[in-house]
Amino acid sequence: MKTAPAVAAGNTMIFKPSEKSPLGALVFGELIKEAGFPPGVINIVTGGGKVGAMLAGHMDIAKVAFTGSAAAGRQVQIAAAKSNLKHCSLELGGKSPALIFDDADLENALEHNSQGFLLNSGQVCAAASRILVQEGIAPKFVEGLKGAFEKFSGAMGDASSEQVYLGPLADKKQFDRVMGFLEEGKKDGVEVLVGGVRKGEKGQFVEPTVLLNPDGKSKVYNEEIFGPVAVMRTFKTEEEAIEMANDTSYGLGCELQFLNVQYELTYLLATIFTNDITRALRVAGKIQSGTVGINSAFFPSPATPFGGFKQSGYGRECGRDGLRQYLQPKTIHVNMNMPKKG
């Protein structure tokens, strides 16, 4: 999503992966060589925050495309401004909503809000971690979601095994962060529908968790947990659902669940579910997010722009808008009416 448009636009680039997951990037380096890119076109540098800070503040780098937390994104922007005013595109965190209306296909909604949400053990910026369900379908949905999460709890372990769906969290620091959110939620009296504890005695595993009806001002409801933890609340009307979905400092995506709607569209990371395409598009248009998936979780496409509103960042990846992030417009005026020499 970053390398392809950068190189296609004629740039050389440096790729610094997260210090939590460097090995995949090193394998990518072997593929770059095998593909025949000349030395120096695509460069891989590993390291922690200090390395990232050096790149963001380097006077010979013209642009930074950053994916990470909102806090780290602010530091990248500051370093860019203090150096050579390099361009930035920031794809930051999210607390994306999934809106599930009474007429949603229950089986489809449950699949996308269990298996779909738990992809990569919930360590996905676009994960729809705020599940908002209309009251009429809520009892059945809660029962089904509990069963689905319990099923996936039994599919945790060594992610290299074909029988395992959920691996561990990235490291001990992330594990402690997720467990800290869970402990605080319990102290605040939030009901744990399923999970909420460590899985086993070894490794950084957290059981898939659903927290019911947290206060709208609580940390578990408002802050990105970045783990297998979803929060769920109910709504009465379409207007209330939209208000709840937009009541966040983030705006990366949304999921909308409606019945018999066969479209996926891009707005800011939200997902919606209903049986009326007019209604689906109306709701999607009112969601303050860069992407919206209708009747499924949103998944980026190389052909369409991906990015966020509000504190989910700015700039876009993929599509024509993503390519333009690596180009500089230039205007040249030529005066063809030159005065004749005497």
N, C-alpha and C positions, 0 to 999 in steps of 0.2 A: 504493500500500500504506500510505502514511502520510496523504496529503492527504484521501482519500475518507472514512475513518472519523473523522478529526479534525473535518472540516466537518459530516459527518452528525450528529455528537454535539453540534453547536452551538458549536464553537470557531472563533475566527480563528486563522490560523497563518502562520508564516514558514518558507519553504523556502530553505535554503542548499545548493546543489549542491556537489559536489566541485570544487575549483579546477582539477582535471585535465580536467573535462568540463562547462563552464558553458553552452555554446551551446544544447544541447538544452533546458535549463531556461528559457532566454529565449524560445524558440519556444513552450514550454508556457505562458509568460505571455500570449502572444497568444491562445492557445486559451482561457485563463481569461476574458479580456475578451470574446471572441466568445461564450462560453457564457452570459454575462450575470451573473457574480458581481459583487456590489457592490464598489466600491473598498475596500480594507482587509481584506477577508475572507481572501484568499490573497495573500501578499506574497512576492516573490522577492528575495533578497539574495545577491549573489555575493561571493567573496573567499576568502582562505586561512584558515590556522589561527587567526589573530588574530580574525577575524570570528566563527568558530565558538566561540572562547573567550568572546567578549563575550556571545554568545547564551546559552551554557551557564551563565554567571554572572550573567545579568540578573535583577534582582529582580522584574520584572513578567511574566516568562515562567513558566508553571505546569508545563510538561512539555517534555522533550526526547526525541525519538525519533531515535536516532543509528544510522547504518550506516557501518562503517569498520573500522579495525584495532583489535586488542585494546589496544594502547598508547594510541591516541587515545581509545578508550572509557573507559579508566581516568581520563584527564584530564577528560573530560566529567562523569563521576561525581563526581570531586573538586570540580569547579567548582559542580556542582549542590548538593553538601552544604555548601559554604562560602557559598553565596548564600542562597536562600530554601527550601532542602530540596525543590526541585522534583522531581517524579517523572521517572524516566528509564526508557526501554526501549532496550536495547543489542543490536544485531544485528551481531556482530563477525566475526572471521575463522574459518576452518575448515581442517582437513586431512582432509577427508572420505574414508572408505574406500569402495571398490567391491569386494564379495565375489563371486567368480565360482566356482561349484561345478562339479564334474565333469559334472553332468547339464545344465548350462546350454546354451541354444541359442547356439552359437559365433558365428553371424552377428549375432544381436541384441546379444550382449555386446560384440562388436568395434565395432559401430556406436555404441553408447552410450559406450564408453570411448575412442573416437577423435573422431568428429564431435561427439558430445554433450559430451565433456570440453573440446574445443577451442573451444567457443562463446565469442565475444568474446576470442579468443586466450588462453583460460584465466583471464581476469581476472574471475572470478565467485567469490564467497565460498563458494558451495555446491558448487563443482567437486569431483568425486571424484578427487583427485590421488594417493591411495594405492590402487593396484590390487593386490588380494590374490587370487591364483589358486590353486585346488586343483591339486596336483601332476599328477594324471592328465591334465588338459587343458592344462597349462602350455606344452609345446612347440608345439602347434598355435596356441595363443593368442598366444604371443610372435611367431611367424612372421606371423600375420595382423595383429597390431597394428603391427609394423614396416612392413608394406606400406601399411596405412591411414594412418599418420603420414607416410610418404614421399609419398603421394598429396596430402595436405593441404598439405605443404610446397610443392608446386607451385601451390597456390591462394592464395598470399599476395601482397598488394600493396595498391593503393588500394581501400579498403573501399567507396568509392562506386560501384565497378564491379560489375556483376551477375555477372561471371565470377570474382570474388574472394570467397573464404570467410573468410580470416583477414587482419585488418588489423594495424597495428603495436601495440606497447604504448603505454600512455597518454602517456608522456613519457620524456625522457632519464633522469630519476631512477629510474623504474621499470625501464627497460631495464638500467641499471647494476646494479640490485638483482638482477634475474634472472640476468644474466651472472655476477655475483659468486657466486651459489649454484652455478652450473654449474662455475665454475673451482674452487671449493672441493671440490665433489664429485669432480672429476677428480683433484685432489691426494690425496684420500682413497682413490683407486683404484676408485671406483664405475664399473661398466661402462656405457657409453653405447650403448644398442641402436640409437638413431636420433636425429638432430639433435645438439643440444648446442653449436651455434655460431650466430653471427649470420647472418642471411639478407641477402645482398647487401652493398653498401658504403654505401648511403644509407638513412636512416630508422631507426626503432627496431624492427626486425624480428628475432625470434628463431625459429629453425626449431623446429617441433614436436618435442619431446624426450621420450624414455623412458629412465629410468635403472634398470638392473637390479640387484636384490639389494643395495641400500645397507644399511649397518649400522643396526640399530634405534635407535641413539643418535645418528646423524648428523643434521646440520642439514637436509639435503635431504629426509630422511625425516620429520622431526618439525615443521619450521617451514613456515608458509604461504609459498609462493614467489610466487603470484599472477601466473602467466604460463603459457605452453604447455608446462609441464614436469610429467610424471607419473613417479612412482616405482612399481616393481613388485617384489613378493615373493611367495613361494609358501607354502602351508600344507598340512598333511596331513589334519586332522580338523576337524569343525564346531567343536569346543571351542577348538581352536587359532585358528581363523578369528575367532571372537568375541573371544578374548583379544587378538589382534593389532589388531582393529578398534577396541577400546576403549582401547588403549594410546596415548592421546593426551590432551593438555590441552584439546583442542577437542571439540565435540559438536554440530555444526550439522546434518550430514546423513549419509546412507549409502545406497549402492545395492546391492541384492541381486539376483543373477542365478540364477534357477531355470527349469527348462523347463515350459512349459504352464501357467504361472501368469498369469492375466489381471487381476491386481489391482494398484493402486497404493495404498499407505497412507502415512500421515504419522506419523513419529516424530521424529528430529533430523537430518539430512542424511546419509543412508546409502543405498546401493543394493545389492540382493541378487538372485541368480539361481539357481532349482531347480525340480523337477517336482512337488513335494509342497507344497500350500498350507499344510498343518499345519506342516510343517517351516519353510516360509517365515515364517509368523507367529511360530513359536517363536523363530527366529533374530532376527527383527525386534524382538521384545519384549526381547531381551537386549542389543541395541545401545544404547549410551549416547549417543543423539543425538535431536534434536528432530523430525527428519523421516527417513523411510525410503521409498525408491522400490523396488518389487519389479519386476524385469525391465525397468527403465528408470531413467534419472536422475530425481531428484526435481525437480519444477517447481512453484513455489507456486501455489495456487489461492485465489481470493478467498473461498471458502467454508470453508477449513480453516486452522487456526492454523499460523504459520511462525515459527520461532525456534530458539534453541540451548540446549544444556546446557553446563555447565562454563564454560571461558573463551571460548566462542562467544557469551556474553551471556545476557541474561534479558529477560523480557517477550515478547509475541507480536504479530505482525502478521497481518492477515486473519482472517476468521471472526468469531464472536461474541467470542472472546478478544481479538482485535485492536481491536474497537470499545470494549470495556471499558477499554482503556488510556487512553481519552480521556474517561472518565466518572468522577464522584466519587459513591460511595454515600452516601446520607444517611438517617438514621433519625429519624422524628418520632413521638413518643408523645403521644397525646391522652387526657387523663383525662376521661371522660364522667360520672363519678360525683362531680360537684361538690357540696359541702355546701350545703344550703338556707339562705337568709338568714332570720334570726329576725324 
